[in-house]
Amino acid sequence: MWHSYTDYFALDSRLFVRNPDGETIEITGGFKHAMNGDFGNSPDDIVFMAIDSDADEWDIYLYRSGEVMNLTENSGFRNEDPKFSPDGKTIVFKRGEWSHDEDDFVYDLAILDPESCEVTVLTEDIGEQAMPYFSDDGKYIYYTDYTDSPGTICRLQISDNSTETIYAEPGVCAYYPIVMGRELYFAKWYSIDNHTDIIIRYDGAEFTGMPFNSPDYNSSDPCPINENSMIYSGTQNGSYDLYYFDVFRLRILFWCRSGCSISLIQNSKTGRRGIFAVTADLIHLISVL
């Protein structure tokens, strides 16, 4: 699954899903600028954000078995950055509203029940908490906090709403946390003076930069496949393309320009899995897992 747009402010983002048979489906409906899709426990459940065509507000949508539902319709809030919980029963997202006191939008983290559409707010303060992502055990939510900083990586404990800072570097933006197992991945600026994005891995004890990081091009949007391989978005060749990196071989195995997607495909009969680069007329095997 991926989204594609000419420019973020052109409001022309489109959301696509490609199945193991190579069929590409575009998710469409009474919305525009669809993006940031996330699978639930089943490929039949997809949550994403888009702008409601009638209300002209950001909403959270659920695509379930071919049907699209607006889960936050006419809420009066900006609803963005949705991610499923590990059990697929709830959705965490950021909810924003205009503050006359701040003369700006303020954002909080919230939990959404996709069955009842009930919303539970987790944080209520001035500033912005964004890009939430559940821990694998569902006990924590990692997120980016933009309050009084370019961006820090924080963690909220759901049981008591307590928070702690995981990563903060003065004058440097860190954002987009992703969790796989016990490891946390996120993007950050190379330095306070160089705003090129690099990807960091945190194992609970040490922060380590990925081997492909460079001060000369962006590496962002980490999508770990397992502890040894990753898909990410980079500008090594100019514009943003998708890349697949294998840790054992310590090199980038494949890069994929616009019109191409990188997919994890599993054979339903043998159970074997592989990484494939998929275009309109070609499926290229990158690596067998």
Residue pairs with C-beta under 8 A, 6 or more apart in sequence:
1 15
1 16
1 17
1 18
1 37
1 39
1 46
2 15
2 16
2 37
2 242
2 261
3 13
3 14
3 15
3 16
3 34
3 35
3 36
3 37
3 48
4 13
4 14
4 16
4 258
5 12
5 13
5 14
5 33
5 35
6 12
11 32
11 33
11 51
12 32
12 33
13 32
13 33
13 34
13 35
14 26
14 34
15 26
15 27
15 34
15 35
15 37
15 48
15 50
16 24
16 25
16 26
16 27
16 261
17 24
17 25
17 27
17 37
17 43
17 46
18 24
18 25
18 261
18 263
18 278
19 25
19 43
20 263
20 265
20 266
20 268
22 278
22 283
27 34
27 37
27 46
27 48
27 63
27 68
28 34
28 68
29 50
29 61
29 68
30 52
30 53
30 54
30 70
31 50
31 51
31 52
31 53
31 59
31 61
31 70
32 50
32 51
32 53
33 50
33 51
34 48
34 49
34 50
34 61
35 48
35 49
35 50
36 48
36 49
36 80
36 81
36 82
37 46
37 47
37 48
37 63
38 46
38 47
38 48
38 82
38 83
38 84
39 45
39 46
39 84
40 46
40 47
40 84
40 88
41 84
41 87
41 88
42 88
44 64
44 65
45 62
45 63
45 64
45 84
45 88
46 62
46 63
46 64
47 60
47 61
47 62
47 63
47 71
47 82
47 83
47 84
47 91
47 114
48 60
48 61
48 63
48 82
49 58
49 59
49 60
49 61
49 79
49 80
49 81
49 82
49 93
50 58
50 59
50 61
51 57
51 58
51 59
52 58
52 59
52 70
52 73
55 73
55 74
57 75
57 76
57 77
57 78
57 79
58 78
58 79
58 80
59 70
59 71
59 72
59 73
59 75
59 79
60 70
60 71
60 72
60 79
60 80
60 82
60 91
60 93
60 112
61 68
61 69
61 70
61 71
62 68
62 69
62 71
62 114
71 91
71 112
71 114
71 117
72 79
72 112
72 117
72 119
75 95
75 119
76 97
77 95
77 96
77 97
78 95
78 96
78 97
78 105
78 107
79 93
79 94
79 95
79 96
80 93
80 94
80 95
80 96
80 130
81 93
81 94
81 130
81 131
81 132
82 91
82 92
82 93
82 112
83 91
83 92
83 93
83 132
83 133
83 134
84 90
84 91
84 134
85 91
85 92
85 134
85 138
86 134
86 135
86 136
86 137
86 138
87 138
89 113
89 114
90 111
90 112
90 113
90 114
91 111
91 112
91 113
91 114
92 109
92 110
92 111
92 112
92 122
92 132
92 133
92 134
92 141
93 109
93 110
93 112
93 132
94 107
94 108
94 109
94 110
94 128
94 129
94 130
94 131
94 132
94 143
95 107
95 108
95 109
95 110
95 119
95 121
96 105
96 106
96 107
96 108
96 128
97 105
97 106
98 104
98 105
99 105
99 106
99 126
102 126
105 128
106 125
106 126
106 127
106 128
107 127
107 128
107 129
107 130
108 121
108 122
108 123
108 124
108 125
108 129
109 121
109 122
109 123
109 129
109 132
109 141
109 143
109 156
110 119
110 120
110 121
110 122
111 119
111 120
111 122
112 118
112 119
113 119
122 141
122 156
122 158
122 161
123 129
123 156
123 161
123 163
125 147
126 147
127 145
127 146
127 147
127 148
128 145
128 146
128 147
129 143
129 144
129 145
129 146
129 147
129 154
130 143
130 144
130 145
130 146
130 175
131 143
131 144
131 175
131 176
131 177
132 141
132 142
132 143
133 141
133 142
133 143
133 177
133 178
133 179
134 140
134 141
134 142
134 179
135 141
135 142
135 155
135 179
136 179
136 180
136 181
136 182
138 158
139 157
139 158
139 159
140 155
140 156
140 157
140 158
141 155
141 156
141 158
142 153
142 154
142 155
142 156
142 166
142 177
142 179
142 184
143 153
143 154
143 155
143 156
143 177
144 151
144 152
144 153
144 154
144 174
144 175
144 176
144 177
145 151
145 152
145 153
145 154
145 165
149 168
149 173
150 171
150 172
150 173
150 189
151 172
151 173
151 174
151 175
151 188
152 165
152 166
152 167
152 168
152 174
153 165
153 166
153 167
153 168
153 174
153 175
153 177
153 184
153 186
154 163
154 164
154 165
154 166
155 163
155 164
155 166
156 162
156 163
157 163
166 177
166 184
166 202
167 174
167 186
167 188
167 200
167 202
167 207
168 174
169 188
169 192
170 192
171 192
172 188
172 189
172 191
172 192
173 188
173 189
173 195
174 186
174 187
174 188
174 189
174 200
175 186
175 187
175 188
176 186
176 187
176 220
176 221
176 222
177 184
177 185
177 186
178 184
178 185
178 186
178 222
178 223
178 224
179 185
180 224
180 226
180 227
181 227
182 203
182 204
183 201
183 202
183 203
183 204
183 224
183 227
184 201
184 202
185 199
185 200
185 201
185 202
185 222
185 224
185 230
186 199
186 200
186 202
186 222
187 197
187 198
187 199
187 200
187 219
187 220
187 221
187 222
188 197
188 198
188 200
189 195
189 196
189 197
189 198
190 196
190 197
190 198
190 213
190 215
191 215
194 215
196 214
196 215
196 216
196 217
196 218
197 218
197 219
197 220
198 209
198 210
198 213
198 214
198 219
199 209
199 210
199 212
199 213
199 219
199 220
199 222
199 230
199 232
200 207
200 208
200 209
200 210
201 207
201 208
201 209
201 210
202 208
210 219
210 222
210 230
210 232
210 245
211 245
211 247
211 250
212 219
212 232
212 234
212 243
212 245
212 252
213 219
214 236
217 234
217 235
217 236
218 233
218 234
218 235
218 240
219 232
219 233
219 234
220 232
220 233
220 234
221 232
221 233
222 230
222 232
223 230
223 231
223 232
224 230
225 231
225 264
225 275
225 289
226 289
227 247
228 246
228 247
228 248
229 244
229 245
229 246
229 247
229 275
229 287
229 289
230 244
230 245
230 247
231 242
231 243
231 244
231 245
231 262
231 275
232 242
232 243
232 245
233 240
233 241
233 242
233 243
234 240
234 241
234 243
234 255
235 241
236 243
236 252
236 255
237 255
237 257
239 257
239 258
241 255
241 256
241 257
241 258
242 255
242 256
242 260
242 261
242 262
243 252
243 254
243 255
243 256
243 262
244 252
244 253
244 254
244 255
244 256
244 262
244 275
244 277
244 286
244 287
245 251
245 252
245 253
246 253
246 287
253 286
253 287
254 262
254 277
254 284
254 286
256 262
256 277
259 279
259 280
260 277
260 278
260 279
261 277
261 278
262 275
262 276
262 277
262 278
262 286
263 275
263 276
263 277
263 278
264 273
264 274
264 275
264 276
264 289
265 273
265 274
265 275
265 276
266 272
266 273
267 273
272 288
272 289
273 288
273 289
274 285
274 286
274 287
274 288
274 289
275 285
275 286
275 287
275 289
276 283
276 284
276 285
276 286
277 283
277 284
277 286
278 284
